[in-house]
């Protein structure tokens, strides 16, 4: 792939992420996406053929960060380290990919009807691996006997809040745009809640903060 082609595609994907995040799929217009990217509208159709294909590529681009975050959960056989790293990674995704994270969350709220099949397969398999990892720790007495599926859902929902609820966050923090310290505090707070809920209240404070920052 030529450097110019790759550059233009990246511009369009970034612009599309911002437009879809701001307006949703139905209201977003290809002319506005092309204008935001600074390229002719014809280029959008040349590279992506349709708005639907462009939307699918935006969603697909979010899969690898999610897979990387999940890998962090299982890198260590220590559940404290794994859960702290996983929560920190998911919060980092919200901080580093705010537009695409919002698009992805919005698609899930609508039933994931336009989520490409390859995304579904990858994320489903990864979710099952994560749940089995939690189940193994529980069976070995390393975590309290909580339901692993709902523990995973809680972590997902708690970390995704920082993508979906910008207005509510602004009301609480007094800042329209979350700062690095907000994300660090979020990771630390969620980590404390999760570790406390799985019977690990005695975790030392510095271990929580180390993985949250």
N, C-alpha and C positions, 0 to 999 in steps of 0.2 A: 504494500500500500504506500502511495507517495506521501511525502511529508505534508504537502499542501492539502491533500484529501483528508488525511488524519486530522490536521489542524481544523479544517472546516467542519468535519464531523464532530469534533470535540466542542467547537463553538456552538453548534446546533444542539447538542445534547445538554450543555450547560444552560443555554437559553430556554430549551424546552422544559428542563427541570424547574426553572424559575417561573415560567408561565403556567405550567400545570399545577405547581404548588400554590400559586396566587389565585388561579381561576378554576381549577378543575379541568378534567379532560374535555367535557362537552363545550365549555365556554372558551377554552383556549383556541386561538386562531393561528393557522400556520403562517399567515403574513406577519403577525406580531412576533412569533418565534423567530422568523427569518430576520425581521428588523432588529430584534434584540441581539441576535448573533452577528448582525452586520454583514449578512450575505444575501444574495438574491433569493427570492422565494423558490425559484426553479431549482436551486441547489438542494433545498430541503427534499424535494421530490426525487431529485437525481440520486441522492444518497440513501434516502429512507422510503421512497415510493409513496408513503401515506402517513397521515397523522397517527393512525393506529400502530403502524410499524415503529414510528419514532417513539411513541409512548411505551411500547414494549421494550425497546432498547434502553430507555430511561430506567424502567423497572429492573431489567436484567443487570444494569450497571450497579445496582444496589445489592445484588446477591453476594458478590465476593466479600465486601466488608462484613456482611452478616455471617458468612462462613468463617471468616478470620476470627470474628468474635467468639463463635462457637468452639473453634479449635482451642482458643485460650482456656476455655472451661476444662478441657480434657488433657491439657499439656502436662499437668501434674496430678499425681494420685492423692494429693492433699486437698480435701474439699474446701478448706479455708482459702488456700491460694487460688484454686480453680474458680470458686464463686466470686472472689474479689476481682480477679482478672476479667472474668466474663462481664460483670456489671460495669467495670471501668471501661471495657471495650465498647459496650453498647452505648454508654453515655458519650464516649468519644465519637462514635458514629453520628449521633445527633448534633454534636458540636461541629464536626468537620464536613458533614454532608446535610445541612439543614433543609435545602430544597428537595433533594431527592428523597430524604427520609420522610418528609411530609407527603410527597406524592405516593410513596409506597404505603404509608399508613392509611392514606385516604383510599387507596385501592383495596386494601384489606377490609376497611370499614364497609365498602360496597360489595363485599363478598368475593373479592379477588377474581371477578369475571373476566378481566382482560389481562390477568397475570399469565405470561407465556408458560406453556406446559413445562419447558425445561426449568423454569424458575420453581414451579410447583414441585417437581420431582426432587430437585436439589435441596430445597428447603424442608420438604417433608422428611427426606432421609436424614438430614442433619438434625432435625428436631427429635426424631426417634433415637438417634445416637446420644443426644444430650440427655434425654429422659432416662435412657438405659444407664448412662453414667451416674446420674443422680440415684437411680434405683440401686445400683451396685453399692454406692456409698451407704445408702440407708440399710441395705441388707447386711452389710458388714459392721453396722453399728457406728459408722463414722458421722452420720447425720441422724437427727431425730426421725421417727417414723411418720413423716408427712407424706402427702400424696405427691409424687414427683411431677406428674403432669401439671397439677395446679401450682406447684412451686415454680415451674418453668413459666407458666402463664402469668404469675404474679411478677416475676422479673421482667418479662416482656412488657407488661402493661406499665409497670413503674418506670422503666427506662424510656419507654416511648412517650410518656407524658411530656418530656422536654422537647419533643418535636411537635406535638399536637396542640398543646395548651399555652401558646405564647401569650395570649391576652391575659389569661388567668395568672400566669407567672409574673407578668408585668404588674398586675394589681398587688401581688404579694411582695415582690422584691423592689418595686418602685423603678425598675429599669425596663425600658422597652425591648432592649436586646440583651439576652443573657450574657454575662461575662464569664471568663475562665473560672473565676472563683465560684460562680453559681454552679457550673458543671462539676467542679471538684467537690463542692459541698453536697450536691445531689448524689454523686457516686458514693461518698462516705456515708450519707444518711441511709440510702437504700441498702448498702452493704451491712450496716449495723442492724437494720430491721430484718434482713434476710438471715444473717448469722444468728441473731437472737431467736428468730422463729424456728430455726432448725436445731436448737439446743446447744448453741455455741456462744452463750452470753459471756463466757470468760475470755474471749479473744482479746488480746492486748490492743489498746487503742492505736499504737503506732503501726501495727500490722494492717489495720483497716485504712489508715491514712496513706500508707505507703502505696497501696494499690489504687487508691481513689484519685491520686494526683497525677 
